[in-house]
Amino acid sequence: MLDGLKKYYKRTKSESAEIRSYFDKCAYDIDRANMYILRKVCMYAAIVLVCMLIFLLVLTSSLMVTSGHYLLTGVIAFYFCVNLYCRRRNYISKFWVSVTCLSFYFWLSVSFILMEIFGRGEFHTHWLITVIMAFPILFIDRFFKYQLEELAILIVYVCMKYAFHDTANIVADFYKVFTACILSLVVSRMMLVLRSKQGLSMVELRRYSSLDKLTRVYNKSALLQEIDTSLFTRQQGIPCSMSIIDMDNFKQVNDNLGHSGGDMVLEHIGDLLLKNFRATDIIGRFGGDEFVVFIPNIQDPGLIELRCRSLQMQLTDYQIGNSDPFSLSIGTIIDYGSHSRDELFTLADDALYKSKMVGKNCCTTWTTHDEEDFKKAFMIMITRSKEDVRKQIRKIEDRFDILCIETDDEAIQYISQYRDKISLVVTEFDTGSNTGTFAPRYIKTRERFKDIPVLVIVEKPEEKESAYKLGADAVLYKNESSHEYKKIISELAKV
């Protein structure tokens, strides 16, 4: 007998773990199913209510319309409207889905309790028992919530019976309702076990069909779908990150090692990605030798770049025959704002391009926030001597919102995020720190930034020639007159 109890305990513990995993992995599907069932219940309950009223008013005189019928009408109408509103929004948080369904069940039960207390007849309790038994079959929720809801219904039933009804048959009525609650909890446990097994099986099936067969990470379509789902459920203020990972010189790898060798490298990259990132992170092959890692709910943003660096180091240790070391270029965005999937892809791709330009096997990490609104023309200035440069354009400063930045990397990050709002980029050559030389080259070689005008400020004649080689639209000496500054800036920014 003791062995039997141990086996039962282990089986129950295993089922509870499956149920928890079911609610974690299938939360989105559960919410959609609950809102769909709520809509159907409201519709069919309205039909039943109309039939009940016809029966009460036409076919019998032993029953009467009570406050419960009026409450039931209001409950059905209200929750049907709530459901339609949620359907138009396409998604609401799982907390509000749970609140909506549980409160609907509570007020539906209260309606039938009122019908029993204030109506006449012998079979009113049957409606309440039907609702209690049907709830765990129709709606999906955690077991402790079922328990709390059944307890609340019992307390309301007993209190209202004592307050408004003859107590002669209260024990018998309470016994019926209490028995229904116990049976409802048993049914709810059985339904959760069955639903969890079916739900997890579907998750595994979908996962298998959505994997890239070579690398065992998500394929492109599944990757995009998972990212969209994660962004839908993202909480305000919780940062997320997106990394685009591209193998350097992959064409040469295929030429030197053949396509089978290239496949071996891609398969190894897939293994490294799965080992270096969490099971909850979304990892996929975007195409060819390009991978994407989307990390929701970041707890420590500093770990993201460390994981990317670790990934690069581990790949350099991998060799096939006498091949040269393999390397990865990575562009990462850590987003504290509310950017869309396409915006995150664009920003991460710009960061990746910067890594490629720096010399490959590099990782560029940018942090972004929601965009600011600029009422004037927007100018970005790259300068380490802010006051000297600003002094030259002080007379026209009131026509621009100016953002002064000391490094090229930070400037490129802002250029990527505010690309459509930028009227002009002004950069000062600093040969000592090499500041201001990389940004013009990046802007003029990156297709989507080519039309942004760039003004370079120099001190020496040889720097002027270098600036034009980098793609500058205009070059001015630092000691140029304010009139010349105003003229050139007006021409470039078209202000």
Stockholm file with secondary structure:
# STOCKHOLM 1.0

chainA/1-495         MLDGLKKYYKRTKSESAEIRSYFDKCAYDIDRANMYILRKVCMYAAIVLVCMLIFLLVLTSSLMVTSGHYLLTGVIAFYFCVNLYCRRRNYISKFWVSVTCLSFYFWLSVSFILMEIFGRGEFHTHWLITVIMAFPILFIDRFFKYQLEELAILIVYVCMKYAFHDTANIVADFYKVFTACILSLVVSRMMLVLRSKQGLSMVELRRYSSLDKLTRVYNKSALLQEIDTSLFTRQQGIPCSMSIIDMDNFKQVNDNLGHSGGDMVLEHIGDLLLKNFRATDIIGRFGGDEFVVFIPNIQDPGLIELRCRSLQMQLTDYQIGNSDPFSLSIGTIIDYGSHSRDELFTLADDALYKSKMVGKNCCTTWTTHDEEDFKKAFMIMITRSKEDVRKQIRKIEDRFDILCIETDDEAIQYISQYRDKISLVVTEFDTGSNTGTFAPRYIKTRERFKDIPVLVIVEKPEEKESAYKLGADAVLYKNESSHEYKKIISELAKV
#=GR chainA/1-495 SS CHHHHHHHHHHHHHHHHHHHHHHHHSHHHHHHHHHHHHHHHHHHHHHHHHHHHHIIIIICSSCCCCHHHHHHHHHHHHHHHHHHHHHHHSCCCHHHHHHHHHHHHHHHHHHHHHHHHHSCSSCTHHHHHHHHHHHHHHCCCCHHHHHHHHHHHHHHHHHHHHHHSCGGGHHHHHHHHHHHHHHHHHHHHHHHHHHHHHHHHHHHHHHHHTBCTTTSSBCHHHHHHHHHHHHHTCCTTCCEEEEEEEETTHHHHHHHHHHHHHHHHHHHHHHHHHHHSCTTSEEEEEETTEEEEEECSCSCTHHHHHHHHHHHHHHHTCCSTTCCCCCEEEEEEEECSCCCHHHHHHHHHHHHHHHHHHTSSCEEEEEECCCCCCSSEEEEEECSCHHHHHHHTGGGGGGEEEEEESCHHHHHHHHHHTGGGEEEEEEECBTTTTBTSHHHHHHHHSGGGTTSCEEEEESSHHHHHHHHHHTCSEEEETTCCHHHHHHHHHHHHTC
#=GC SS_cons         CHHHHHHHHHHHHHHHHHHHHHHHHSHHHHHHHHHHHHHHHHHHHHHHHHHHHHIIIIICSSCCCCHHHHHHHHHHHHHHHHHHHHHHHSCCCHHHHHHHHHHHHHHHHHHHHHHHHHSCSSCTHHHHHHHHHHHHHHCCCCHHHHHHHHHHHHHHHHHHHHHHSCGGGHHHHHHHHHHHHHHHHHHHHHHHHHHHHHHHHHHHHHHHHTBCTTTSSBCHHHHHHHHHHHHHTCCTTCCEEEEEEEETTHHHHHHHHHHHHHHHHHHHHHHHHHHHSCTTSEEEEEETTEEEEEECSCSCTHHHHHHHHHHHHHHHTCCSTTCCCCCEEEEEEEECSCCCHHHHHHHHHHHHHHHHHHTSSCEEEEEECCCCCCSSEEEEEECSCHHHHHHHTGGGGGGEEEEEESCHHHHHHHHHHTGGGEEEEEEECBTTTTBTSHHHHHHHHSGGGTTSCEEEEESSHHHHHHHHHHTCSEEEETTCCHHHHHHHHHHHHTC
//
